[in-house]
């Protein structure tokens, strides 16, 4: 910018970065800078939205705002990517790094008409990235899901949003990478996973995918019969979606807002409304404090309904293996933190160690889920025993009991006739 500014250097850098993202706003920033020169002692009112946002950011988990990328270079770019969250439209996906500091990276969603950056999330503000198969699609596709950390903000101080975009297993036409070359064997899925792994690597994380050793649905996929399904269809209130039981936690998608329950935040999992064909699943998890003044995290119950009984056993086995229905193990899980990116050891699956002890088993040798199922069966048996048939005989049907009854009556009549003869 041509105008000399009296603003602090760090604010100047953020303004310059904003101008690179939104060139149309350069005249506005020029006017703001001239105004600051004319009134150097001007301050932002305490009640302004800007001040409120800064105060909120400073108190969210005690986390500091991320430092912006002042000299960006595009490490990966892909056009016409279909997004479902935070907006349902096609955007350009960019993974950007700082020229002077490769550790400073971020995900950017660029408007393909205006070239403005609609959404962004710094790499160090990412909680976890998942690559999950899209259910109930004739052609196999994958959803990449990006969860920001609680209270995560952009370099401009705006809250980071969840991201969901779809990739197909076809040649990555239109994708470019400044790092590893794209080969003929690559697809959009393999390239996106590789590039996101490079983005997450400095943070000690990687893209998590479903593992058959953790959970596989017992319900076959009619459209792709030979493939395993890793999802369970559920409802959260009136909103339908899917649960994925993964190596480091449970994910609900793909409608906004999505939910990720890491093992370290789950207090316990219980079952309700166990019926013959469906059951409900309640996840009790700890939510981070709303501010630095709040010491204790609140526990929130989230109920998912209408799970199919066919997946009863598989889900129960998953919950037992990780001890998720035992509230006494919650502190142990938080201490362990379930780092999915550590080196695998014997007895571990996808980088996540199994919890010894499993689910709480009663004196009858049954888990809570098995006990509920047994009670349901006993109730049905009692109803069958108490049932009394009413109405006349069915045409063309007979029973052995009726024949036996007729025989008994005939035997009594014969005996009476013999007594009369003797008399």
Secondary structure, DSSP 8 states (H G I E B T S, - for coil): --S---S-HHHHHHHHHHHHH-GGGHHHHHHHHHHHHHTTT----TTSHHHHHHHHHHHSTT-------SSEEEEEEEEEEEEEES-SEEEEEEEEEESS-TT-EEEEEE-TTT--EEEEEEGGGEEEEEEEE-TT-SS-EEEEEEEE-TT-B-TTS-B---EEEEEESS--TTEEESSS---TT--HHHHHHHHHHHHHHTTT---EE--TTT---SS--SSSTTS---EEEEEETTEEEEEEEETTEEEEESSSS-EEEEGGGEEEEEEES--SSEEEEEEEEEE--SSTT--S-EEEEEEEEEEEGGGHHHHHHHHHHHTTT-GGGHHHHHHHTT-TTS---TTEETTEE--TT-S---TTS--HHHHHHHHHHHHHHHHHHT----SS--TT---HHHHHHHHHHHHHHHHHHHHHHH-
